[in-house]
Amino acid sequence: MNYLSVILNRAFLSSVFLFAFYINSFGYQDSVSSQIRFRLEYDEPQQRQSIRNTKLLTNDEIHTFYANREFVPVWSKDGVLKELAYELRFEIRQAKYDGLNPKDYHYQLIDTFIESMEQNKESQIANSDADLADLDILMTDAFFQLASHLEFGKVDHSKLKADWEIEPIEKKISFGEVLCAADQEGSLRPFLVSLYPKFQVYHKGREVLRAMENIEEKDSMDWKTLKINKSIKINDSHSSIPEIRERLKFWGFLDSLADEQWKSKNYDSLTFEAVKNYQHENGMEPDGVIGNLTIQSLNQSPAMLMDKIAVNLERMRWLPDTVRNSKFILVNIANFQLDYINNLDTIHSARVIVGKKYHESPIFRADMSYIVFSPYWNIPYSITRSEILPAVRKNSNYLQEKHMEVVTTSGQVVNPASIDFSSKSFPYLIRQKPGEWNSLGLVKFMFPNKHNVYIHDTPGRSLFVREERALSHGCIRIQNPADFAAVLLQDRPEWTATRIATAMHQDHEQIVNLDRKIPVVLLYLTFWSDTNGKGHFRPDIYGRDDEVLAALRN
């Protein structure tokens, strides 16, 4: 054997050894597994992995998942796509009914891969190992991202301008474990559904979004913004009346009319009745008067309502399971309503007044633990400085007229005649005595929190007839508080309606501790669906929807 032959033989043996080492190091004869491992192990450190110029969304999870399963492909077997792959493509497409965008989950690239492999199947051409490996990684990445968004939401609410202080959801299971279980069962849908919020309102909301999409696809209306300078009342004439009729017809509140009736600018009785029905269905006072709330609602196209549904489905995904207690009090600020819920049944509802635009009621959860009958109103120092002291300087009888008294920080009453109210220093507190005049009304319901927000009665009871009730400094004023107190104390027979009424009309406070703490959740939902699948839309009184929508679509 000459020297050249020896060199070539050595080179050949070295190549065989290196190839055998390569295959052995991968632990598989399966080439797709080898391709997956090669892609994941030979990426640039500290850089997000890319597949076909598409950056992966879940780098760490992808590496851990495949390493744990020794890089065995999930979505194909023996060079052929599993049914699970087709199911994931379908589920990504269906994510639009969760208010999510399929494009966020590699949908177009995944669809292109699958369509190409379908053509290969028809032409009896084998799928390439490289394509199968790339598709496997992309689909796993898409699954992890979709699962995360379904369980926790896409938007990081901690980065929004508006505070959302309800405790975050805790991750309870690895998405890799979920995917392995789905692969073993051969079905993806049940495992994705298990990640949804555990509220029926979410599932029903998805159905409303699906139905609204069907309406939007057939929509040919001109949804130009209608404007009014003043409320339109029956028999008034206004140039927007014909367009209002068209929109009432579109939503099914007005039947066909003669041509001259459609074009008439007169607000006639038929249109008036249709407006009343529309107002009733959309949570407004059904008085038939076309005011700002009614016209704002009529300006919403199906596409705009789809966005509103998407925003609120996202908010629901932020809610932890802890709000699913058997008993809890839910205050939807955007709906101006309180609901006391027991085992998913609403046992008490009441109208509420919430914080005005610049005193927005916060979003948080706390536990109600006691009731205060005939409460004092301990006036916040900011109100004392800005409102009370200037009034006292103008009118020395102001405190007496408003049933107020001055106290030390330890609660000792001070004679106001001994105080120099013209001084810049005011080391006292002011409180209002119990009674009908008290700004808190006759009772308050306490769930201690850092915002010092609570639910209370009010002497301004006529305000509850208003449609838009964002009028307070941030606390929640409740209509018919005696009824609410009776429901909270219903397991204590000694607290009869008569005793509650007596407790509410004393000259001193009476504190009653509840037998158990009741979770109170203050929410901001401008859309929800009831148990019958009917969607309810409300005005975005605090202007918060657009920020969530922008983050959701980003």
C-alpha positions as CSV (number, residue, x, y, z in Angstrom):
1,M,0.0,0.0,0.0
2,N,1.5,3.3,-1.0
3,Y,1.6,6.4,1.1
4,L,-1.3,8.1,-0.7
5,S,-3.5,5.1,-0.1
6,V,-2.6,5.1,3.6
7,I,-3.5,8.8,3.8
8,L,-6.9,8.3,2.0
9,N,-7.8,5.3,4.2
10,R,-7.0,7.2,7.3
11,A,-9.1,10.1,6.0
12,F,-12.0,7.8,5.3
13,L,-11.8,6.1,8.7
14,S,-11.7,9.6,10.3
15,S,-14.8,10.6,8.4
16,V,-16.6,7.5,9.4
17,F,-15.6,8.0,13.0
18,L,-16.7,11.6,13.0
19,F,-20.1,10.7,11.4
20,A,-20.6,7.9,13.9
21,F,-19.8,10.3,16.8
22,Y,-22.2,12.9,15.3
23,I,-25.0,10.4,15.1
24,N,-24.3,8.9,18.5
25,S,-24.1,12.4,20.1
26,F,-27.6,13.1,18.9
27,G,-28.8,9.8,20.3
28,Y,-31.1,9.1,17.3
29,Q,-31.1,7.7,13.8
30,D,-34.1,9.8,13.0
31,S,-32.9,12.6,10.8
32,V,-35.7,15.1,11.7
33,S,-34.7,14.8,15.4
34,S,-31.1,15.5,14.3
35,Q,-32.1,18.5,12.3
36,I,-34.1,19.9,15.2
37,R,-31.2,19.4,17.6
38,F,-28.8,21.0,15.1
39,R,-30.9,24.1,14.8
40,L,-31.4,24.6,18.5
41,E,-27.8,23.8,19.5
42,Y,-26.0,25.7,16.8
43,D,-27.6,29.1,17.2
44,E,-25.8,32.3,18.3
45,P,-25.5,32.6,22.1
46,Q,-27.7,35.3,23.7
47,Q,-29.6,35.8,20.4
48,R,-33.2,34.9,19.7
49,Q,-33.3,31.8,17.5
50,S,-34.7,32.3,13.9
51,I,-36.3,29.8,11.6
52,R,-36.6,30.8,8.0
53,N,-35.9,34.4,9.0
54,T,-38.7,34.3,11.5
55,K,-37.6,34.9,15.1
56,L,-38.8,32.5,17.7
57,L,-41.0,33.9,20.5
58,T,-40.1,31.5,23.3
59,N,-36.4,30.6,23.1
60,D,-35.8,29.2,26.6
61,E,-39.0,27.1,26.6
62,I,-38.2,25.7,23.2
63,H,-34.7,24.5,24.1
64,T,-35.9,22.9,27.4
65,F,-38.9,21.2,25.8
66,Y,-37.0,19.5,23.0
67,A,-34.0,18.6,25.3
68,N,-36.4,16.9,27.7
69,R,-37.9,14.8,24.9
70,E,-34.5,14.1,23.2
71,F,-35.5,16.3,20.2
72,V,-38.2,13.9,19.0
73,P,-40.6,15.9,16.7
74,V,-44.0,16.7,18.0
75,W,-46.0,17.5,14.9
76,S,-44.9,14.8,12.5
77,K,-44.1,11.1,12.5
78,D,-42.2,9.0,9.9
79,G,-42.0,12.1,7.7
80,V,-45.8,12.7,7.7
81,L,-47.7,15.5,9.5
82,K,-49.8,14.3,12.4
83,E,-53.5,15.3,12.8
84,L,-52.2,17.4,15.8
85,A,-50.4,19.8,13.3
86,Y,-53.6,20.5,11.4
87,E,-55.5,21.0,14.7
88,L,-52.9,23.6,15.8
89,R,-53.2,25.5,12.6
90,F,-57.0,25.5,13.1
91,E,-56.6,26.7,16.7
92,I,-54.3,29.5,15.7
93,R,-56.8,30.6,13.2
94,Q,-59.6,30.4,15.8
95,A,-57.5,32.6,18.2
96,K,-59.2,35.6,16.5
97,Y,-62.3,34.7,18.6
98,D,-60.2,35.3,21.7
99,G,-59.5,38.7,20.4
100,L,-55.9,37.6,19.5
101,N,-54.2,37.9,16.1
102,P,-53.2,34.7,14.3
103,K,-50.2,36.5,12.8
104,D,-48.7,36.6,16.3
105,Y,-48.3,32.8,16.2
106,H,-46.4,32.3,12.8
107,Y,-49.8,31.5,11.1
108,Q,-48.8,32.5,7.6
109,L,-45.5,30.6,7.6
110,I,-47.1,27.5,9.2
111,D,-49.9,27.6,6.7
112,T,-47.4,27.8,3.8
113,F,-45.4,24.8,5.2
114,I,-48.6,22.7,5.6
115,E,-50.0,23.6,2.2
116,S,-46.6,22.7,0.6
117,M,-46.6,19.3,2.4
118,E,-50.1,18.7,1.2
119,Q,-49.0,19.2,-2.3
120,N,-46.1,16.8,-1.7
121,K,-48.5,14.3,-0.5
122,E,-50.6,14.6,-3.6
123,S,-47.5,14.3,-5.8
124,Q,-46.2,11.4,-3.7
125,I,-43.0,13.4,-2.9
126,A,-41.4,12.9,0.5
127,N,-41.3,15.9,2.8
128,S,-37.7,17.1,3.5
129,D,-36.3,16.5,6.9
130,A,-35.3,20.2,7.0
131,D,-38.8,21.4,6.3
132,L,-40.3,19.0,8.9
133,A,-37.7,20.2,11.5
134,D,-38.3,23.8,10.8
135,L,-42.1,23.4,10.9
136,D,-41.9,21.4,14.2
137,I,-40.0,24.2,15.9
138,L,-42.2,26.9,14.6
139,M,-45.4,25.1,15.7
140,T,-44.1,24.4,19.1
141,D,-43.1,28.0,19.5
142,A,-46.5,29.1,18.3
143,F,-48.2,26.7,20.7
144,F,-46.2,28.0,23.7
145,Q,-46.9,31.6,22.8
146,L,-50.7,31.0,22.2
147,A,-50.9,29.0,25.5
148,S,-49.3,31.9,27.4
149,H,-51.6,34.5,25.9
150,L,-54.7,32.4,26.6
151,E,-53.8,31.8,30.2
152,F,-52.2,35.2,31.2
153,G,-53.1,37.6,28.4
154,K,-50.9,39.1,25.7
155,V,-50.6,42.6,27.2
156,D,-48.5,43.3,30.3
157,H,-51.1,45.3,32.3
158,S,-48.4,46.5,34.7
159,K,-47.0,48.8,31.9
160,L,-50.4,50.5,31.1
161,K,-51.1,54.0,32.3
162,A,-54.2,52.9,34.1
163,D,-53.5,50.8,37.2
164,W,-54.7,47.2,37.4
165,E,-53.9,46.1,40.9
166,I,-55.7,42.7,41.0
167,E,-53.1,40.1,41.9
168,P,-51.5,38.4,38.8
169,I,-52.3,34.9,37.7
170,E,-49.8,32.2,38.9
171,K,-48.6,29.7,36.4
172,K,-49.7,26.3,37.5
173,I,-48.4,23.9,34.8
174,S,-45.6,23.8,32.2
175,F,-46.8,24.4,28.7
176,G,-44.3,21.7,27.7
177,E,-46.2,19.2,29.9
178,V,-49.5,20.4,28.3
179,L,-48.2,19.8,24.8
180,C,-46.8,16.4,25.7
181,A,-50.2,15.4,27.2
182,A,-52.0,16.7,24.1
183,D,-49.6,14.7,21.8
184,Q,-50.2,11.6,23.9
185,E,-54.0,12.1,23.7
186,G,-53.9,13.1,20.0
187,S,-56.1,16.1,20.6
188,L,-55.2,19.7,21.3
189,R,-58.5,21.5,21.9
190,P,-59.3,20.3,25.4
191,F,-55.9,21.3,26.7
192,L,-56.1,24.8,25.1
193,V,-59.7,25.3,26.5
194,S,-58.3,24.4,30.0
195,L,-56.1,27.5,29.8
196,Y,-59.1,29.9,29.3
197,P,-60.3,32.0,32.2
198,K,-62.6,29.9,34.3
199,F,-65.5,32.2,33.8
200,Q,-68.6,31.4,31.7
201,V,-68.6,35.1,30.7
202,Y,-65.4,34.5,28.8
203,H,-66.7,31.5,26.8
204,K,-69.9,33.4,26.0
205,G,-67.9,36.4,25.0
206,R,-66.0,34.3,22.4
207,E,-69.4,33.4,20.9
208,V,-70.5,37.0,20.7
209,L,-67.2,37.9,18.9
210,R,-67.8,35.1,16.4
211,A,-71.4,36.3,15.8
212,M,-70.2,39.9,15.5
213,E,-67.6,38.8,12.8
214,N,-70.5,37.3,10.8
215,I,-72.3,40.7,11.0
216,E,-69.2,42.6,10.1
217,E,-68.5,40.5,7.0
218,K,-71.9,41.5,5.6
219,D,-71.6,45.1,6.7
220,S,-71.9,47.7,3.9
221,M,-73.0,50.6,6.0
222,D,-71.3,54.0,6.0
223,W,-70.3,54.4,9.7
224,K,-69.4,58.1,9.5
225,T,-69.5,59.8,12.9
226,L,-72.8,61.3,13.7
227,K,-72.8,64.5,15.8
228,I,-75.4,66.4,17.7
229,N,-75.3,69.7,19.4
230,K,-78.1,69.1,21.7
231,S,-80.5,66.2,22.6
232,I,-83.0,65.2,20.0
233,K,-86.6,64.7,21.3
234,I,-89.6,63.3,19.6
235,N,-91.0,65.5,16.8
236,D,-87.7,67.4,16.6
237,S,-86.0,67.8,13.2
238,H,-82.4,66.9,12.7
239,S,-80.2,66.0,9.7
240,S,-78.9,62.8,11.3
241,I,-82.3,61.2,11.7
242,P,-82.2,59.3,8.4
243,E,-78.8,57.8,9.3
244,I,-80.0,57.0,12.8
245,R,-82.9,55.1,11.2
246,E,-80.5,53.1,9.0
247,R,-78.4,52.1,12.0
248,L,-81.5,51.1,14.0
249,K,-82.5,49.0,11.1
250,F,-79.1,47.5,10.8
251,W,-79.2,46.3,14.4
252,G,-82.7,45.0,14.1
253,F,-84.6,47.7,16.0
254,L,-86.5,49.2,13.0
255,D,-88.4,47.5,10.2
256,S,-88.7,48.7,6.7
257,L,-90.4,52.0,6.1
258,A,-91.7,53.8,3.0
259,D,-89.0,55.8,1.2
260,E,-90.3,59.2,2.3
261,Q,-90.2,58.0,5.9
262,W,-86.6,56.8,5.7
263,K,-85.5,60.2,4.3
264,S,-87.5,62.3,6.7
265,K,-85.5,64.4,9.1
266,N,-88.4,64.4,11.6
267,Y,-88.0,62.3,14.7
268,D,-91.3,60.4,14.4
269,S,-93.0,58.1,16.8
270,L,-91.9,54.8,15.1
271,T,-88.2,55.9,15.3
272,F,-88.8,57.1,18.9
273,E,-90.0,53.6,19.9
274,A,-87.1,52.0,18.1
275,V,-84.7,54.3,20.0
276,K,-86.3,53.4,23.3
277,N,-85.8,49.6,22.6
278,Y,-82.2,50.2,21.5
279,Q,-81.5,52.2,24.7
280,H,-83.0,49.5,26.8
281,E,-81.0,46.7,25.1
282,N,-77.8,48.8,25.6
283,G,-78.1,49.6,29.3
284,M,-79.3,53.2,28.8
285,E,-82.3,54.9,30.3
286,P,-85.1,54.1,27.7
287,D,-86.5,57.6,27.5
288,G,-86.3,57.9,23.7
289,V,-84.2,61.1,24.0
290,I,-81.2,60.9,21.6
291,G,-78.4,62.3,23.8
292,N,-74.6,61.9,23.7
293,L,-74.6,58.4,25.1
294,T,-77.1,57.2,22.6
295,I,-75.4,58.8,19.6
296,Q,-72.0,57.5,20.8
297,S,-73.4,54.0,21.0
298,L,-75.0,54.3,17.5
299,N,-71.7,55.4,16.1
300,Q,-70.1,52.0,16.9
301,S,-69.7,49.8,13.8
302,P,-69.4,46.0,14.1
303,A,-65.6,46.3,13.6
304,M,-65.4,48.8,16.5
305,L,-67.5,46.4,18.7
306,M,-65.2,43.5,17.8
307,D,-62.3,45.6,19.0
308,K,-64.2,46.3,22.2
309,I,-64.9,42.6,22.8
310,A,-61.2,41.8,22.2
311,V,-60.1,44.4,24.7
312,N,-62.3,43.0,27.4
313,L,-61.6,39.3,26.7
314,E,-58.0,40.4,27.3
315,R,-58.9,42.0,30.6
316,M,-60.7,38.8,31.6
317,R,-57.5,36.8,31.0
318,W,-55.8,39.0,33.6
319,L,-58.1,37.8,36.3
320,P,-56.9,35.1,38.7
321,D,-59.1,32.2,39.8
322,T,-59.4,33.8,43.2
323,V,-62.3,35.9,42.0
324,R,-64.2,32.6,41.5
325,N,-65.0,32.3,45.2
326,S,-68.4,31.0,46.1
327,K,-69.4,34.5,47.3
328,F,-67.9,37.7,46.1
329,I,-69.0,41.3,45.3
330,L,-68.3,42.6,41.8
331,V,-68.4,46.2,40.9
332,N,-68.1,46.9,37.2
333,I,-67.1,50.6,37.2
334,A,-67.9,51.0,33.5
335,N,-71.4,49.6,34.0
336,F,-72.1,51.6,37.2
337,Q,-73.4,48.5,38.9
338,L,-72.6,46.3,41.9
339,D,-73.5,42.6,41.9
340,Y,-73.3,40.3,44.9
341,I,-72.7,36.8,43.5
342,N,-73.1,33.4,45.3
343,N,-72.1,30.2,43.5
344,L,-72.4,32.1,40.1
345,D,-75.9,33.3,40.9
346,T,-76.5,37.0,41.3
347,I,-78.4,37.4,44.6
348,H,-78.3,41.2,44.7
349,S,-77.7,44.0,42.2
350,A,-77.6,47.8,42.8
351,R,-76.8,50.9,40.8
352,V,-73.6,52.6,41.9
353,I,-71.9,56.0,41.4
354,V,-68.2,55.8,40.7
355,G,-65.2,58.2,40.5
356,K,-65.4,61.0,38.0
357,K,-62.8,61.2,35.2
358,Y,-60.0,62.9,37.3
359,H,-60.9,60.9,40.4
360,E,-61.1,57.5,38.7
361,S,-62.1,54.5,40.9
362,P,-59.1,52.2,41.0
363,I,-59.1,48.5,39.8
364,F,-58.2,46.2,42.7
365,R,-59.4,43.4,44.9
366,A,-59.8,43.4,48.7
367,D,-61.9,41.7,51.4
368,M,-65.0,43.2,52.9
369,S,-64.8,42.6,56.7
370,Y,-67.2,45.0,58.4
371,I,-70.1,47.5,58.1
372,V,-70.3,50.9,59.8
373,F,-73.8,52.1,60.5
374,S,-74.3,55.8,61.1
375,P,-70.7,56.6,60.2
376,Y,-68.6,59.7,60.7
377,W,-67.1,61.1,57.5
378,N,-63.4,61.6,58.2
379,I,-62.7,64.3,55.6
380,P,-59.5,63.7,53.7
381,Y,-56.9,66.4,54.4
382,S,-56.7,67.4,50.8
383,I,-60.4,68.3,50.8
384,T,-60.0,70.0,54.2
385,R,-57.2,72.2,52.7
386,S,-58.8,72.9,49.4
387,E,-62.5,73.2,50.3
388,I,-63.3,73.2,54.0
389,L,-60.8,75.7,55.4
390,P,-61.5,78.4,52.6
391,A,-65.3,78.0,53.4
392,V,-64.7,78.4,57.1
393,R,-62.7,81.6,56.5
394,K,-65.6,83.0,54.6
395,N,-68.3,81.8,56.9
396,S,-67.5,81.2,60.6
397,N,-70.7,79.2,61.0
398,Y,-69.8,76.8,58.1
399,L,-68.8,73.9,60.4
400,Q,-72.0,74.1,62.4
401,E,-74.2,74.4,59.3
402,K,-72.5,71.3,57.8
403,H,-72.6,69.3,61.0
404,M,-68.9,69.1,61.1
405,E,-66.5,69.1,64.1
406,V,-62.7,69.6,64.6
407,V,-60.8,66.7,66.2
408,T,-57.2,66.0,67.1
409,T,-55.3,63.1,65.5
410,S,-56.3,61.1,68.5
411,G,-60.0,61.8,68.0
412,Q,-60.5,64.4,70.8
413,V,-63.1,67.0,69.8
414,V,-61.7,70.6,69.8
415,N,-63.8,73.8,70.2
416,P,-63.5,75.6,66.8
417,A,-63.6,79.0,68.6
418,S,-60.1,78.2,70.0
419,I,-58.6,77.7,66.5
420,D,-57.1,80.4,64.3
421,F,-58.4,79.4,60.9
422,S,-56.4,82.1,59.2
423,S,-53.2,80.4,60.1
424,K,-51.4,78.4,57.5
425,S,-50.8,75.7,60.0
426,F,-53.8,73.4,60.7
427,P,-52.7,70.4,62.8
428,Y,-56.3,69.0,63.1
429,L,-58.8,66.8,61.3
430,I,-62.3,67.6,60.4
431,R,-65.1,65.1,60.4
432,Q,-68.8,65.2,59.6
433,K,-71.3,63.9,62.2
434,P,-73.6,60.9,61.5
435,G,-77.0,61.8,60.0
436,E,-78.9,62.3,56.8
437,W,-76.6,65.2,55.9
438,N,-73.5,63.1,56.1
439,S,-71.7,62.8,52.7
440,L,-71.3,59.0,53.3
441,G,-75.0,58.7,54.0
442,L,-76.2,56.4,56.7
443,V,-73.9,53.4,56.3
444,K,-70.6,52.3,54.8
445,F,-69.2,48.9,53.8
446,M,-65.5,48.5,54.5
447,F,-62.9,46.4,52.7
448,P,-59.6,47.9,53.9
449,N,-57.2,48.9,51.1
450,K,-54.4,51.4,50.4
451,H,-56.7,53.5,48.2
452,N,-59.1,54.2,51.1
453,V,-61.9,53.3,48.8
454,Y,-65.1,51.8,50.2
455,I,-68.8,51.4,49.4
456,H,-71.2,53.8,51.0
457,D,-74.6,55.5,51.0
458,T,-75.1,59.1,49.9
459,P,-77.5,61.9,50.6
460,G,-77.6,62.7,46.9
461,R,-79.9,59.8,46.0
462,S,-81.5,61.5,43.0
463,L,-78.2,61.1,41.1
464,F,-78.8,57.4,40.6
465,V,-81.4,58.1,37.9
466,R,-78.6,59.4,35.7
467,E,-77.3,57.2,32.9
468,E,-73.7,58.2,33.3
469,R,-72.8,58.1,37.0
470,A,-69.0,58.9,37.2
471,L,-69.5,61.6,39.8
472,S,-67.6,60.7,43.0
473,H,-64.1,61.3,44.3
474,G,-63.3,57.6,43.8
475,C,-65.4,55.8,46.4
476,I,-68.4,53.7,45.4
477,R,-71.8,55.1,46.3
478,I,-74.6,52.5,46.3
479,Q,-78.3,52.8,45.8
480,N,-80.6,51.3,48.5
481,P,-77.8,50.5,50.9
482,A,-80.2,49.0,53.5
483,D,-81.1,46.3,51.1
484,F,-77.4,45.5,50.6
485,A,-76.8,45.4,54.3
486,A,-79.7,43.0,54.7
487,V,-78.2,40.6,52.1
488,L,-74.8,40.7,53.8
489,L,-76.3,40.0,57.2
490,Q,-78.9,37.5,56.0
491,D,-77.3,34.6,58.0
492,R,-77.8,36.6,61.2
493,P,-81.5,36.6,62.0
494,E,-81.2,39.2,64.7
495,W,-80.4,41.8,62.0
496,T,-83.9,42.4,60.9
497,A,-84.9,45.2,58.5
498,T,-86.1,47.2,61.5
499,R,-82.9,46.8,63.4
500,I,-80.9,47.8,60.3
501,A,-83.0,50.9,59.9
502,T,-82.5,51.8,63.5
503,A,-78.7,51.3,63.3
504,M,-78.6,53.7,60.3
505,H,-80.3,56.5,62.2
506,Q,-78.1,56.9,65.3
507,D,-76.0,59.8,66.5
508,H,-73.0,57.5,66.9
509,E,-71.2,54.9,64.8
510,Q,-71.9,51.2,65.2
511,I,-69.5,48.7,63.7
512,V,-70.7,45.2,62.8
513,N,-68.1,42.7,61.8
514,L,-69.1,40.2,59.1
515,D,-69.0,36.5,59.9
516,R,-66.7,35.9,57.0
517,K,-64.7,38.1,54.7
518,I,-66.2,38.6,51.3
519,P,-63.9,39.4,48.3
520,V,-64.7,42.7,46.6
521,V,-63.5,43.0,43.0
522,L,-63.5,46.4,41.3
523,L,-63.4,45.8,37.6
524,Y,-63.5,47.9,34.4
525,L,-65.3,46.0,31.7
526,T,-66.8,47.8,28.8
527,F,-68.1,44.5,27.3
528,W,-69.3,41.3,28.8
529,S,-71.8,38.5,27.9
530,D,-74.6,37.2,30.1
531,T,-75.4,33.5,30.6
532,N,-77.8,33.6,27.6
533,G,-75.0,34.7,25.3
534,K,-76.2,38.2,24.9
535,G,-73.4,40.8,24.6
536,H,-73.5,44.0,26.6
537,F,-71.5,47.1,25.6
538,R,-70.8,50.1,27.7
539,P,-69.1,53.5,27.1
540,D,-65.4,53.7,27.9
541,I,-65.9,56.4,30.5
542,Y,-62.2,56.5,31.5
543,G,-60.8,56.3,28.0
544,R,-58.9,53.1,28.7
545,D,-59.8,50.8,25.9
546,D,-57.6,52.3,23.2
547,E,-54.4,51.8,25.1
548,V,-55.2,48.1,25.7
549,L,-56.2,47.7,22.0
550,A,-53.0,49.3,20.8
551,A,-50.9,46.9,22.9
552,L,-53.0,44.0,21.9
553,R,-52.6,44.7,18.2
554,N,-48.9,45.6,18.5
